[in-house]
Amino acid sequence: MKSRPSVLIIGGGISGLATAWWLHKASVDVTVLERDRHLGGTMQTVHDHGWLVETGPNSALETTSLFKTLFNDLKLTDEVVYAGDVGNNRYILRDGSLHALPMTPPAFFKSKLWTLPGKLRLLKEPFVGRADAEETVAQFVERRLGREFLDYAINPFVAGVYAGNPEQLSVRAAFPKLYALEEEYGGLIKGQILGSRERKKRAEQSKDRARMFAFKSGMQTFPETLGDALGTNVITGSTAERIRRIGKRDRKTYEIKGMRKGRPFKLLADAVITAIPSYLTAPLIAPLDNVVAESLKNIYYPPVVEVFLGFKTSDIRMPLDGFGFLVPAKEHRKILGTIWSSSLFPGRAPQGFAALTTFVGGSRQPELTEESDERIVGIVSEELSSIMGVSGKPVFRRIARWQHAIPQYNLGHLSIIEQVERFEQRHPGMFVSGNFRGGISVGDCIINSDKTARRVQNFLENHQPFD
Ligand SMILES: Cc1cc2nc3c(=O)[nH]c(=O)nc-3n(C[C@H](O)[C@H](O)[C@H](O)COP(=O)(O)OP(=O)(O)OC[C@H]3O[C@@H](n4cnc5c(N)ncnc54)[C@H](O)[C@@H]3O)c2cc1C
């Protein structure tokens, strides 16, 4: 193990690895510590008898050109698979039936997903004023677009993205771009039109236009390839436990203590980046700032169970002509939604079979995740039978349990992030990242990895080692 890296990154998930790559590319001496034997954190793929199971993210949206840069750097371009047009068809459950989410104005007016009064309510949107206090997603959407749009568009969407609850998530923290449309342009419809011009200038894609991709051999290809490219700069099976500021010793600023293969280790670094969940960041930085550490513990990560079931194609009555479906809370079901995995990307199921990935729990129904595997498969099978007309038993099953799945950017989240910013100012060389800051999607993690790497480089350029 190298004893004196200049920059130490704690966490070998996609956030930490991508940050390491940008720094490595800029010739910065960087080391990544990863607790597990495998890299990727939540991004894990399992191959089993012709089934390809994503136990974490199933895909990502190409919201930034940084993906292209990474794929070129890593020679990964040929491994990337894009979802075809079929990925644009999404269904939402209403009154027990699946309705296609309309993508054009005529389809919107024909859709049975909302009633006529619900649709007409949208016409008021450009005339609704700004809020004067921090709002939840539910408050924001109900105020601007009406209750029905909240119940049958945003509520299921929030379940699909955050496994979250719109009554708790802060609109400003969880959906900053949506919030900005009101702030900057005075409305969502106006903002959508004007904002697309600005995104073009920044070479960014809005999430509803960005292409969806995965990798031929699964999402884990991405962190694994990053790990291979970083080589000996990545140390797996190593858990960081404490970060301490040490002043002048060896001209380094931070001492990181941890455990590797049951043995304690100590490393010194000029700069440290934490790229791990907030509740794990807390004990690491507690010796530096106990108050910020306590705040970080308050970010809620609800549990989620990801249930991958394989069926004979002939046992599924409806055509799997889309991304899958989402379930609004108002429908009182026991699943959040299902991705039709084998329709989106090739190689997810053997010939003649279909792969369906269903999400259970989240902040809507965390108690369901305490059920046994057997019971959860039973619940999901019943729901798929009732919603999609799936008959017959699953021929393949794989369950992934995430005790702490996705950070919820609830009301008050931004004040925790402000505390983190002040913490970084008080401790030059400490950088806090991970998906609880700046967005939870893989795309957001990549955009943030680039920002963090730039901040670190800027720090190193202006950093005066101690005399
Ligand atoms: C079930 C699920 C489905 C998802 N689906 C999607 C999707 O379809 N599309 C999408 O864009 N996003 C999705 N996401 C979100 C996205 O996958 C994550 O936000 C992203 O992968 C997080 O990456 P990260 O590197 O920030 O954190 P993590 O993946 O959590 O990585 C952190 C790493 O740090 C390591 N670590 C922790 N503590 C220590 C320590 N003390 N010392 C050393 N190492 C440590 C961990 O072992 C882990 O490898 C999903 C998330 C989940 C949970």
The ligand as a MOL file (V3000), in Angstrom:
LIG
                    3D

  0  0  0     0  0            999 V3000
M  V30 BEGIN CTAB
M  V30 COUNTS 53 58 0 0 0
M  V30 BEGIN ATOM
M  V30 1 C -31.8150 -0.0260 -5.8730 0
M  V30 2 C -31.2560 1.1640 -6.5900 0
M  V30 3 C -31.6240 1.4130 -7.9160 0
M  V30 4 C -31.1170 2.5210 -8.5790 0
M  V30 5 N -31.4580 2.7300 -9.8890 0
M  V30 6 C -30.9090 3.7600 -10.5840 0
M  V30 7 C -31.1230 3.8890 -11.9910 0
M  V30 8 O -31.8060 3.0570 -12.6100 0
M  V30 9 N -30.5460 4.9370 -12.6300 0
M  V30 10 C -29.7660 5.8460 -11.9800 0
M  V30 11 O -29.2730 6.7910 -12.6060 0
M  V30 12 N -29.5170 5.7280 -10.6500 0
M  V30 13 C -30.0530 4.6990 -9.9500 0
M  V30 14 N -29.7750 4.5480 -8.6150 0
M  V30 15 C -28.9180 5.5390 -7.9580 0
M  V30 16 C -27.4260 5.3340 -8.2630 0
M  V30 17 O -27.1790 3.9840 -8.5210 0
M  V30 18 C -26.5820 5.7640 -7.0730 0
M  V30 19 O -26.9230 7.0680 -6.6860 0
M  V30 20 C -25.0830 5.7320 -7.3780 0
M  V30 21 O -24.6850 4.5030 -7.9170 0
M  V30 22 C -24.3450 6.0450 -6.0760 0
M  V30 23 O -22.9730 5.9860 -6.2680 0
M  V30 24 P -21.9590 6.4840 -5.1370 0
M  V30 25 O -20.6020 6.1680 -5.6250 0
M  V30 26 O -22.2680 7.8820 -4.7590 0
M  V30 27 O -22.3170 5.6240 -3.8360 0
M  V30 28 P -22.2600 4.0590 -3.5780 0
M  V30 29 O -22.6680 3.3110 -4.7850 0
M  V30 30 O -23.0290 3.8590 -2.3270 0
M  V30 31 O -20.7190 3.7540 -3.3120 0
M  V30 32 C -20.0860 4.0200 -2.1040 0
M  V30 33 C -18.9290 3.0450 -1.9500 0
M  V30 34 O -18.1990 3.3900 -0.7860 0
M  V30 35 C -17.8260 2.1980 -0.0890 0
M  V30 36 N -17.6070 2.5640 1.3230 0
M  V30 37 C -18.5450 2.9040 2.2270 0
M  V30 38 N -17.9570 3.2280 3.3990 0
M  V30 39 C -16.6180 3.0860 3.2250 0
M  V30 40 C -15.4920 3.2900 4.0730 0
M  V30 41 N -15.6340 3.7120 5.3210 0
M  V30 42 N -14.2400 3.0450 3.5630 0
M  V30 43 C -14.0990 2.6230 2.2880 0
M  V30 44 N -15.1440 2.4280 1.4270 0
M  V30 45 C -16.3850 2.6670 1.9050 0
M  V30 46 C -19.0050 1.2750 -0.3170 0
M  V30 47 O -18.6440 -0.0830 -0.1300 0
M  V30 48 C -19.3850 1.6030 -1.7620 0
M  V30 49 O -18.6900 0.7830 -2.6810 0
M  V30 50 C -30.2480 3.4270 -7.9150 0
M  V30 51 C -29.8700 3.1740 -6.5860 0
M  V30 52 C -30.3550 2.0580 -5.9290 0
M  V30 53 C -29.9360 1.7810 -4.5240 0
M  V30 END ATOM
M  V30 BEGIN BOND
M  V30 1 1 1 2
M  V30 2 1 2 3
M  V30 3 2 2 52
M  V30 4 2 3 4
M  V30 5 1 4 5
M  V30 6 1 4 50
M  V30 7 2 5 6
M  V30 8 1 6 7
M  V30 9 1 6 13
M  V30 10 2 7 8
M  V30 11 1 7 9
M  V30 12 1 9 10
M  V30 13 2 10 11
M  V30 14 1 10 12
M  V30 15 2 12 13
M  V30 16 1 13 14
M  V30 17 1 14 15
M  V30 18 1 14 50
M  V30 19 1 15 16
M  V30 20 1 16 17
M  V30 21 1 16 18
M  V30 22 1 18 19
M  V30 23 1 18 20
M  V30 24 1 20 21
M  V30 25 1 20 22
M  V30 26 1 22 23
M  V30 27 1 23 24
M  V30 28 2 24 25
M  V30 29 1 24 26
M  V30 30 1 24 27
M  V30 31 1 27 28
M  V30 32 2 28 29
M  V30 33 1 28 30
M  V30 34 1 28 31
M  V30 35 1 31 32
M  V30 36 1 32 33
M  V30 37 1 33 34
M  V30 38 1 33 48
M  V30 39 1 34 35
M  V30 40 1 35 36
M  V30 41 1 35 46
M  V30 42 1 36 37
M  V30 43 1 36 45
M  V30 44 2 37 38
M  V30 45 1 38 39
M  V30 46 1 39 40
M  V30 47 2 39 45
M  V30 48 1 40 41
M  V30 49 2 40 42
M  V30 50 1 42 43
M  V30 51 2 43 44
M  V30 52 1 44 45
M  V30 53 1 46 47
M  V30 54 1 46 48
M  V30 55 1 48 49
M  V30 56 2 50 51
M  V30 57 1 51 52
M  V30 58 1 52 53
M  V30 END BOND
M  V30 END CTAB
M  END
